[in-house]
Amino acid sequence: MAVEVERIERRKNVLHLYGWAIKPGELFNAARSQFLLKAPDGRIIKPRSFTFERLDVGQLYTPNHEDYLYNFDHDFAGVSAVADLRDLDGGGPFKVLLLFDNGRTRELIDTGKSFTKSELPDVSLRPVLRGTVR
């Protein structure tokens, strides 16, 4: 199993998780993977998760060119999730889990990532560049 949590961040009071998961050599029959959070007291929290295309991951893990051309569903490895931080009791740490489900394999994976609310970078505070790009 190949799993990557690329970003864990917040925008004001909203947690955002971004990453991908794929089982090399096994094409997707469905795209139903989702992030889960494990609270310090052991409770499992289910943020609203979404799957999306990650062409870069699909191309990297598709066994050969012909498989890639005729099995586009291998590209749906992207997973993102959002949760209201005010709904998460306590400060953490919260473990990031991934329930991998490609329609053929269903497996709960500990991503090895965790966070506390206080350490999350608030990307809504980053300056926005305005103007024309040349």
LINCOR-V634740 format. One record per backbone hydrogen bond with DSSP energy under -1.0 kcal/mol. CO is the residue of the C=O (numbers start at 1). NH is the residue of the N-H. If there is no record, write none. Layout:
CO;NH
CO;NH
//
This chain:
2;22
4;20
7;18
9;16
10;123
11;14
13;85
14;11
15;83
16;9
17;81
18;6
18;7
19;79
20;4
22;2
23;26
34;99
36;97
37;45
38;95
39;42
43;39
45;37
48;82
50;80
52;78
54;58
55;59
56;60
57;61
58;62
64;68
65;69
66;70
67;71
71;74
72;75
73;76
75;54
75;77
77;21
78;52
79;19
80;50
81;17
82;48
83;15
84;87
85;88
91;117
94;115
95;38
96;111
97;36
98;100
98;109
99;34
100;107
101;32
102;29
102;30
105;102
107;100
109;98
113;96
115;94
121;10
121;123
122;125
123;126
//
